[in-house]
Amino acid sequence: MRAWSLITNHGLVLAAISRNSKKTIRQISDEVGITERTAYGIVVDLEKAGYIKRTKVGTRNIYTINHDMPLVNKLSDAPVGDMLALFGWQKTPKIKKTKILDK
């Protein structure tokens, strides 16, 4: 029987990043089971499409996921964060800035 998956490599790379935003391309490729070159290309695709943002910290990258981006599927208007929740990802709450009034 031929091996296949319901989730594409792009989705799997995004899921790997959601589990640890400080992973290297090598760690991502090992987890997903693809080459480093393919993993790098997918990260570039995800960044260009707006699904992730790469921030350079020293010699490493840290990834931030735009969880409100829609899934690229005409059958669903669900955000990508809903898909990542299936992989155990939890949205970190945004800290609301409040102005302290002096009395």
N, C-alpha and C positions, 0 to 999 in steps of 0.2 A: 504494500500500500504506500502511496506517495505521501510525503509529509507536507502539511499545509497549515495555515493559521487563519482565523477569522480577523485578526488584527494585523495590519500591515507593519512593515518595519518602521515606518514613520511613527505610527502609534506606539510601537514597542520602545523606540528610542525616547519618545516623550514620556512614557511611563517610567523608564529607567531614570530619566532626569528628575521626575517627580519624586522618586524615592530617595534621591540624594543629589542635591543641586550642585555639589562640588566634585562630581565624578569626572574623571578624565575621559577622553575619547576612547582610549584603550579599555577602560573599565566598562564604558557603555557598550562597546563592540563585543566584549567578552560576554556580558550579560545577555545581550540580544542574540548573539551567535552570528554576527556578521563581521566583515573585515573593518579595520580601522578607517580605511579610505571611504567605504560605504557609510559608516557611522558619521564621519566628518561631513560628507555630502548631505546627509539627512539633517544634521544639526544646522548646516547652512540653509537648507530649504526651510526648516522650521523657523529660523531667525528671519529670513526674508519675508516669510508669510505672516510674521507677527505673533507666532505661537510662543516663542521664547525670546528672551533678551540675554545676550552674553555680556558679562562684565569682567574685565581683566583685573585680577587681584594678584599682584606680584607676577609669578610665572604661570599662574593657574587661571582658569575661567570659572566663574560662578554663574549659574543659569537661573533666570527668573521666568516663571511660566505665566503667560497671560491667560488665566483660567476662564475669562469671559469670551474668548474667541469662539466663534461657532464651529461646530464640526463641519468639515467640508463634505457635506452630504445633503442632497436636496430633499431627503426623506425626513430630516430631523433639524430642528432649530435649537437643539440642546447645546449648551456651551461645552467646551472641551474639559472643563473642570468636572462635569458630571461623568464623563468617560474615565477620567483619572481616578475618581472616587472608587471605581470598580477595582482599581489596583491598590487601594488603601491610602491614596493621597488625601490629605486633609488641607483645606484652604486655611491659611493663616489669617486671622482677622486683621483688618487694617486698623491701625491705631488712629482714633479720632483726635484731632487737635482741638483743645478747648482753650478759650481765652479766659484767663483768671482776672477777675475784676477786683481792683483795689477798693477797699471800703474807706 
